[in-house]
Amino acid sequence: MHVILTIYNPITTNEVEKAIAHLNNNRACGEDGIPGELIKYGADTLAKVICNILTRVFSEHDDTNINGGKVITLQKQGKALALSLIFAPSLC
């Protein structure tokens, strides 16, 4: 089932900047190959662009380019590999 949500309050650049500030350093890149540090340290330039993209996606229901994702299990430090196969997956 495909649910269409309507955004009532536009996403602000300030909200995007706050979200970017919470990105962790030294984490693996996603499929786009862009490390969080690149976004984090380019936030003054990228926040407005990301804000515009997200606003368009939500207001025009244009989600054609953000449907990708992989679900994988992650082995927790100090846990046996077999245990990671029975726990909830992480969306990457």
C-alpha positions, -999 to +999 in steps of 0.1 A: +000+000+000+014+034-010+004+062+015+006+098+004+013+122+032+009+160+028+034+183+045+017+212+063+047+229+077+076+233+052+109+219+063+132+247+074+169+252+067+174+254+105+158+219+110+181+205+083+212+221+099+203+206+132+199+171+117+232+175+099+249+185+131+239+152+146+256+131+119+283+109+134+319+110+121+339+079+111+308+059+099+305+039+067+291+056+036+258+047+022+251+036-013+257+072-025+293+070-013+290+103+006+305+102+041+286+120+068+316+142+074+314+157+039+277+167+045+285+178+081+314+201+072+296+214+041+264+221+060+264+259+054+262+252+016+242+219+016+215+226+042+195+249+018+198+224-011+188+195+011+159+215+025+147+223-010+149+187-021+130+174+010+103+201+007+098+192-030+097+155-022+070+159+004+050+186-013+050+171-048+050+135-036+082+130-057+098+100-041+111+083-072+147+088-064+147+079-027+132+044-027+165+026-023+178+010+008+194-021+021+184-040+052+213-058+068+221-073+102+251-060+121+273-079+144+275-061+177+309-058+193+315-086+217+286-107+204+289-139+184+282-136+147+253-161+149+235-138+173+234-110+147+213-132+125+184-135+150+182-098+160+163-070+142+180-058+111+193-022+106+182-001+077+213+013+059 
